[in-house]
């Protein structure tokens, strides 16, 4: 039976195995969220390492009475990403891995071309959204956080988070229907529903 994250975080203050369990549990989600915001392949690895290094240095400050561990961890992740954005000014990377899932079978060449075109069109549409909309979409679909957890992390009300996500997806549908985007909202709806 696996321990909950709060218990592991408390144990991780003096137990390397507990910290290792937290690392194993959250590495993929932390990496995915950071990858969402980066243009290159090396930066997500570097920033993910920074997250876990900072976590190791501040784990003794974690208080389960103040916030669930996941919310506390992703506050650290967001801070590191914001710092990196300020310092490096890298462009926003879009969440292809989370929004566009590939089937387990090899696609036909035509499907590959269509998927690549969909990625390009979705990239254009996502770049047209506001920063806070892209951030909330990243938190929702890259980290798997619930609206309530996003609320705790951002300080927005749960209703506001839901409204912003709803409007962002609605705007993506509208942008994807734009004749200049050359793709229908049906594709984006289908891809978002897969998550």
Buried (B, 14 or more C-beta within 10 A) or exposed (E): EEBEBBEBBBBBEEEEEBBEBBBEBBEEBBBBBBBBBBEEEEBBBBBBEBBBEBBBEEBEEBEBEEBBBBBBBBBBBBEBBEEBBEEEEEEBBBBBBBBBEEEEEEEEEEEEEBBEEBBEBBEBBBEBBEEEBBBBBBBBBBBBBEBEBBBBBBEBEBEBBBEBBEEBBEBBBBBBBBEEBEBEBEBBBEBBEEE
